[in-house]
Amino acid sequence: MKLLHLVGFTLSVFLTASVYAQDDYVITDKKNANASLKKDIYTVPNPDYTSYFISPTAYTITKRDFRIANNDLLFLKLTYGLTSNTNISLNTSLFGSLIGSLKHQLKVDEEKSIALSTSFGEFFMTLKDTSVMFSGVDACFTLGNHQNNLSFGTGFWFINSNIEMIQNKKQFYAHSINFGIQSQLAKKIYVMVDGYYFTNYSMFAGAAGLKFIIKTRYALNLGVMPMLRNDIRNNRYDIKPFVLPVASFRMLIERRD
């Protein structure tokens, strides 16, 4: 069976907003007004800063905080801050998966962070006589802050199963390259674009959409998830793109001292 082949994918979002005030007499007043307006945008915190739609940032939640994330009502992730730089997470789904992970942030400076993560678990615990074990490591670099940032990462993943899966193999690995971009449009609105490219299977999965902040602890993300794959039922280069809707709800539970 032939490997999936991807010829290319480019996803870009250009969203700009500008506010102009006319003042014929005092130019410095205009500058101060623009600076005040820009500063006012950041008065509402972003409670969902550790990931985009499907890929992570290098940030971690604060010590003793909890984060709950639900994607498309199928996946649930619980995260706890062991320290302000080290988080543990538990991922589960309606398919019966149970995967634990550990993430550690290395803060280079105020605008740069690096994170290292490791994961281990089972994909289909509820299926009788089926075992699909998962393990992996990944690294991520994020430039920016909780409101506006850019991330790049890479990871290696290993699957050990008792049933034949990709290319009729029971054991296989995958190497991924991921990216993510987040930009604040208004006090409680962000635009996000992110994605994964699996180099040894030539597959791409991405997501693009908007994040809406509700009060100060909740985030609702709505968008689309484009994917590209080759039709593995034949030996021709037959790229099959398709798009899925994606919705996620995140909540940050802060510690009470």
VENZI-V133089 format. One record per residue. NEAR is the number of other C-alpha atoms within 10 Angstrom. D_FIRST is the distance of its C-alpha to the first C-alpha in Angstrom with 1 decimal. Layout:
near->NEAR d_first->D_FIRST
near->NEAR d_first->D_FIRST
This chain:
near->10 d_first->0.0
near->14 d_first->3.7
near->17 d_first->6.7
near->20 d_first->9.3
near->21 d_first->12.1
near->20 d_first->15.7
near->11 d_first->18.5
near->10 d_first->21.3
near->12 d_first->23.4
near->4 d_first->27.1
near->11 d_first->29.1
near->8 d_first->32.8
near->11 d_first->35.8
near->5 d_first->39.3
near->9 d_first->42.0
near->7 d_first->45.5
near->6 d_first->48.8
near->4 d_first->52.3
near->6 d_first->55.8
near->8 d_first->58.8
near->10 d_first->62.5
near->8 d_first->65.3
near->10 d_first->68.3
near->7 d_first->70.7
near->8 d_first->72.9
near->9 d_first->71.1
near->10 d_first->67.8
near->10 d_first->67.3
near->12 d_first->67.4
near->16 d_first->64.3
near->12 d_first->62.5
near->11 d_first->63.6
near->13 d_first->62.5
near->15 d_first->59.0
near->11 d_first->58.8
near->11 d_first->60.0
near->12 d_first->57.5
near->13 d_first->54.6
near->10 d_first->55.8
near->12 d_first->56.2
near->16 d_first->52.5
near->15 d_first->51.7
near->10 d_first->54.2
near->15 d_first->51.6
near->16 d_first->49.3
near->24 d_first->45.5
near->22 d_first->44.6
near->26 d_first->40.8
near->21 d_first->40.3
near->14 d_first->37.7
near->16 d_first->34.6
near->24 d_first->33.5
near->25 d_first->31.4
near->20 d_first->28.3
near->20 d_first->29.0
near->24 d_first->32.0
near->27 d_first->35.0
near->28 d_first->36.7
near->27 d_first->39.7
near->26 d_first->40.7
near->24 d_first->43.1
near->18 d_first->46.7
near->16 d_first->47.8
near->17 d_first->48.2
near->18 d_first->46.7
near->20 d_first->44.1
near->22 d_first->41.3
near->17 d_first->39.6
near->20 d_first->36.6
near->19 d_first->35.0
near->17 d_first->32.0
near->12 d_first->31.5
near->13 d_first->33.4
near->11 d_first->30.2
near->16 d_first->30.4
near->19 d_first->33.5
near->18 d_first->34.3
near->17 d_first->37.6
near->23 d_first->38.8
near->22 d_first->42.0
near->21 d_first->43.8
near->19 d_first->44.8
near->16 d_first->46.4
near->16 d_first->46.3
near->18 d_first->43.6
near->21 d_first->41.6
near->24 d_first->39.9
near->20 d_first->38.1
near->18 d_first->35.8
near->17 d_first->34.4
near->18 d_first->31.5
near->20 d_first->31.0
near->17 d_first->29.5
near->12 d_first->29.7
near->13 d_first->26.4
near->14 d_first->28.3
near->19 d_first->27.2
near->20 d_first->29.8
near->19 d_first->29.3
near->18 d_first->32.2
near->18 d_first->32.5
near->18 d_first->35.2
near->23 d_first->36.0
near->21 d_first->38.6
near->23 d_first->40.1
near->16 d_first->41.7
near->16 d_first->44.1
near->11 d_first->44.7
near->8 d_first->47.3
near->9 d_first->48.1
near->12 d_first->45.4
near->18 d_first->42.6
near->21 d_first->40.8
near->20 d_first->37.9
near->22 d_first->36.2
near->18 d_first->34.2
near->19 d_first->32.3
near->18 d_first->30.6
near->19 d_first->29.0
near->18 d_first->28.2
near->19 d_first->27.7
near->20 d_first->25.9
near->21 d_first->23.6
near->18 d_first->24.4
near->16 d_first->27.7
near->13 d_first->28.7
near->12 d_first->25.9
near->7 d_first->27.2
near->8 d_first->25.6
near->13 d_first->22.9
near->16 d_first->23.0
near->19 d_first->21.0
near->20 d_first->23.0
near->19 d_first->22.9
near->18 d_first->24.7
near->18 d_first->25.0
near->17 d_first->27.5
near->18 d_first->28.2
near->22 d_first->31.0
near->23 d_first->32.5
near->23 d_first->35.3
near->24 d_first->37.5
near->20 d_first->40.2
near->14 d_first->42.9
near->15 d_first->44.4
near->20 d_first->43.7
near->20 d_first->44.4
near->16 d_first->42.7
near->19 d_first->39.9
near->20 d_first->36.8
near->24 d_first->34.1
near->21 d_first->31.3
near->22 d_first->29.2
near->17 d_first->26.3
near->19 d_first->24.7
near->16 d_first->22.5
near->17 d_first->21.0
near->15 d_first->19.9
near->18 d_first->18.5
near->18 d_first->19.3
near->17 d_first->18.5
near->13 d_first->19.3
near->14 d_first->16.5
near->11 d_first->12.7
near->14 d_first->11.6
near->12 d_first->9.0
near->12 d_first->5.8
near->10 d_first->8.1
near->13 d_first->10.7
near->14 d_first->14.3
near->17 d_first->15.5
near->14 d_first->14.4
near->14 d_first->16.5
near->14 d_first->16.7
near->17 d_first->19.2
near->20 d_first->21.0
near->18 d_first->23.8
near->22 d_first->26.0
near->23 d_first->29.2
near->25 d_first->31.9
near->20 d_first->35.1
near->25 d_first->38.1
near->19 d_first->41.3
near->20 d_first->44.4
near->17 d_first->45.6
near->15 d_first->48.5
near->17 d_first->50.1
near->19 d_first->47.6
near->19 d_first->44.7
near->19 d_first->41.8
near->23 d_first->38.8
near->23 d_first->35.5
near->25 d_first->32.2
near->26 d_first->29.5
near->25 d_first->25.7
near->22 d_first->22.8
near->21 d_first->20.2
near->19 d_first->17.4
near->15 d_first->17.1
near->13 d_first->14.1
near->19 d_first->11.9
near->17 d_first->14.0
near->20 d_first->15.3
near->22 d_first->19.0
near->20 d_first->21.2
near->23 d_first->24.9
near->25 d_first->28.2
near->27 d_first->31.6
near->21 d_first->34.8
near->21 d_first->38.3
near->27 d_first->39.8
near->19 d_first->43.1
near->21 d_first->45.4
near->15 d_first->47.5
near->12 d_first->50.8
near->14 d_first->50.0
near->16 d_first->47.5
near->19 d_first->44.9
near->23 d_first->42.1
near->18 d_first->40.2
near->23 d_first->37.1
near->20 d_first->35.9
near->19 d_first->33.2
near->17 d_first->29.8
near->20 d_first->26.3
near->19 d_first->24.1
near->19 d_first->20.3
near->22 d_first->17.7
near->21 d_first->14.0
near->22 d_first->11.4
near->17 d_first->10.6
near->17 d_first->6.9
near->9 d_first->8.1
near->10 d_first->8.3
near->12 d_first->7.7
near->11 d_first->11.0
near->16 d_first->12.5
near->15 d_first->13.7
near->16 d_first->15.3
near->12 d_first->16.5
near->13 d_first->19.6
near->11 d_first->21.6
near->13 d_first->24.7
near->10 d_first->26.0
near->13 d_first->29.6
near->19 d_first->30.4
near->18 d_first->33.7
near->20 d_first->34.9
near->19 d_first->38.3
near->20 d_first->39.6
near->19 d_first->42.9
near->20 d_first->44.6
near->14 d_first->47.3
near->16 d_first->49.6
near->11 d_first->51.7
near->6 d_first->55.4
near->4 d_first->57.7
